[in-house]
Every structure is written in C-alpha cells, then in structure tokens.
Amino acid sequence: MLVGLLWNWWSFLFLFTIIHFGCWYEFIRLMGKITPQKYLSYIPLGLFYITLPVWCLSDLWAYVIIDGSLPLQRFGLIPVIIIVSIWINDTMAYIVGSLIGKTPFSKISPKKTWEGTLGGGLLCVIIIGIVGWNINYYSAKDWIIISALCAVFGTLGDLLQSKLKRLARVKDSGSLLPGHGGFLDRFDSLLIATVFVWLYVHFFMR
C-alpha cells in the first residue's frame, strides 16, 4: 500500500485501479444476492460508494499547499494520513474493545463496543496529532481533524459494509484477498472517510 501510494503517480494509479474494479466486482455480487432481479439498478449507488471516493483519493494524492516550496514528499501524503489513521483506529478499537469493551455499539456489528470505538478514535487522534506536530507538512490541527474524520466516518463505512453483508447473508464480501476477505472488507472504511476528508481539505484546510 505505501509503495503504491508514495512511489509515483503511476504506482498509485495502478494500485487503485485494481482496488476500484475489485470493489465494483464485489459490490455487484452483493447486490445480486440482495436483490437478484434489480441488482443493475444499484449501479448509480456504486458510483457514489466506490468510484467517487477513488476519484477523491486520486485528487488528494496530488494536493499540495503552495507556500514557495513543493517537496516531492508532499505528493501522496494526505492519502497516507487517511489510510494510517484508519489502520490505527481499527487496531486500537480492537485492542481497547478486547480489554475493556462491554457495551455493544451496534446490532449490525455485534463485536463492536462503545468502549472500543471511542478508545480507538481517541487514540487515533492522539497518535496522528503527535505525528503531525513533529512533521512540517500541514498544521497539527489539520492532522487532528483528518484523523478524527477518518475515525468517525471510517467506522460508519465499516458498519455500512457489515449491513450489506447481512442483507446478502454472507460472511465476507469476497475472497480475493487471502486473510482479509474481499476488497470491500478491507477498504470499506476508506471509501466513506475519503469523501469527508476531501471536503475538509478543499473547503476548510489552508
């Protein structure tokens, strides 16, 4: 993931072309299980759910703030912040939930707890905020807000995918990624969080 994001534009394009079509393949299969007679009518939904976030991430890859110097390292940095924030949030939510989680968060995903969800989000913001404070690319405030958006909307993306799998009566969205299920299982949080980060970056981040 990191090589694809940071090597150059072509590696990014190659990586997310695979992810894009992998997600589409699984989305059509899920819709076919949920509504076999009308699954093609959900193509417009797929454009918003899959294609729009991938476009937003592509746009964010090349986003820089012109301040007189444009180090190459800035290219791809925001997508890295998004993905690392989601990784940290998921990992910390699992650890905190395993240790002290008692209160169910949602019937859609019975294993999630309020303690794990809140703990994961808080630790994600703290860790990313500390990293942003020590890296001279964008302000620490921007790193904190982006990580908070990823924690909140990444969790909602995970719940949305869990709901779709429940409706389709399947455990995983696919089996193309050994050990991870399918593309949608792995990138469900990224799809939803990216759109809200894109809105923040383009309308509020300076």
Residue, then its C-alpha position, 0 to 999 in steps of 0.5 A: m500500500l505505501v509503495g503504491l501510494l508514495w512511489n509515483w503517480w503511476s504506482f498509485l494509479f495502478l494500485f487503485t485501479i485494481i482496488h476500484f474494479g475489485c470493489w465494483y466486482e464485489f459490490i455487484r455480487l452483493m447486490g445480486k444476492i440482495t436483490p437478484q432481479k434489480y441488482l443493475s439498478y444499484i449501479p448509480l449507488g456504486l458510483f457514489y460508494i466506490t468510484l467517487p471516493v477513488w476519484c477523491l483519493s486520486d485528487l488528494w494524492a496530488y494536493v499540495i499547499i503552495d507556500g514557495s516550496l513543493p517537496l516531492q514528499r508532499f505528493g501522496l501524503i494526505p492519502v497516507i494520513i487517511i489510510v494510517s489513521i484508519w489502520i490505527n483506529d481499527t487496531m486500537a478499537y480492537i485492542v481497547g474493545s478486547l480489554i475493556g469493551k462491554t457495551p455493544f455499539s451496534k446490532i449490525s456489528p455485534k463485536k463492536t463496543w462503545e468502549g472500543t470505538l471511542g478508545g480507538g478514535l481517541l487514540c487515533v487522534i492522539i497518535i496522528g496529532i503527535v505525528g503531525w506536530n513533529i512533521n512540517y507538512y500541514s498544521a497539527k490541527d489539520w492532522i487532528i481533524i483528518s484523523a478524527l474524520c477518518a475515525v468517525f466516518g471510517t467506522l460508519g463505512d465499516l458498519l455500512q459494509s457489515k449491513l450489506k453483508r447481512l442483507a446478502r447473508v454472507k460472511d465476507s464480501g469476497s475472497l480475493l484477498p487471502g486473510h482479509g476477505g474481499f476488497l470491500d472488507r478491507f477498504d470499506s472504511l476508506l471509501i466513506a472517510t475519503v469523501f469527508v476528508w476531501l471536503y475538509v481539505h478543499f473547503f476548510m484546510r489552508 
